[in-house]
Amino acid sequence: MNRNHQWLYAKQPTGRIGPDTFQWHETALPAAKAGEVLVKTRMLSLDPANRAWMMGKTYRDALEPGQVMSGFTIGQVMESHAEGFAPGDIVEGDWGWQEYAAMPAGRLVKRTSKAPLELLVGPLSVTGLTAYFGLLEIGQPKPGDTVLVSAAAGAVGTMVGQIARLSGCRVVGTAGGQDKCDWLVRELGFDAAIDYKAGGVRRAIAAACPNGVDVYFDNTGGPVLDAALSLMNLRGRIACCGNVSQYDVEKPAPGPMMVPGLVVTKRLRLEGFIVMDFYDRRAEAEARLARWVADGKIKAIVDIVEGLDKAPQALIGLFEGANRGKRAVRVA
């Protein structure tokens, strides 16, 4: 416990990220000062947003080469010089791809749930909350609505689809590959799933949604968004969560040509959101998600990769569609 291993963000990628985007680094163990907490990383979340942060300033500052690669983390307090935290506490925060960090107490959230860390890193935290608030607050589904979800086999998509089903909706997802599509229907209760890699996305969505689309939860942007816009019902709602189809490319494609035309004529509401917008209601949402998981109404799908040394390849695999559900790294 006298050395700290880290992955640094080495350089901005042109096109797809690769192993040379990151650099392995060893340094001295950080020392916690007054008002700080020394945490040991237990779980590291891998998310499409990790790639978006490399593209420039978003809702947070852009990554700069040489800094520790950013990422949402779950850890255990090893030493505390801050009121309210004690050794052994489980905390969450954003201290990135490293084994240890000295964190200001104000940047940590203490987790009191006894749920396994695999659930706290996603389904019962940021990932689950993104699905919950994005669908229920932005999408506002009603019983009988048709809800379309892109990247439906991913971390947020698997949760959105299941919450929509609990809301009494017909649920259709898009995913890459027929195996994933079959899995969504068989294991997660989707009414239909479409392999976007097979081509003819608009035609396939139209066939799966014969009464049109009332709510579209957009994780991808790109061709699926184009198709969804043309199939939205009057006063449909689009929750804009991510643009993953355009993150790991050399040159992002232009936006849909049907905006604002279709938005106006169909009176659509297209709204982006960041999960932190809803954190004042976080406890209520996490309690509800936890009940659904405990009662078996939602399956929390977590894809665990073992070891911090595997983090770069695990993130690369995320953009290659290697995961189902939430992808995370077990660090310790």
Secondary structure, DSSP 4 states (H G I P E B T S, - for coil): --EEEEEEE----SSS--GGGEEEEEEEPP---TTEEEEEEEEEEE-THHHHTTSS-SSSPPP-TTSBPP--EEEEEEEE-STT--TT-EEEE---SBSEEEEEGGG-EEE---S-HHHHTTTTSHHHHHHHHIIIIII---TT-EEEESSTTBHHHHHHHHHHHHTT-EEEEEESSHHHHHHHHHHH--SEEEEGGGS-HHHHHHHH-TT-EEEEEESS-HHHHHHHHHHEEEEEEEEE---GGGTTSSSPPPPPTTTTHHHHHTT-EEEE--GGGGGGGHHHHHHHHHHHHHTTSS---EEEEE-GGGHHHHHHHHHTT--SBEEEEE--
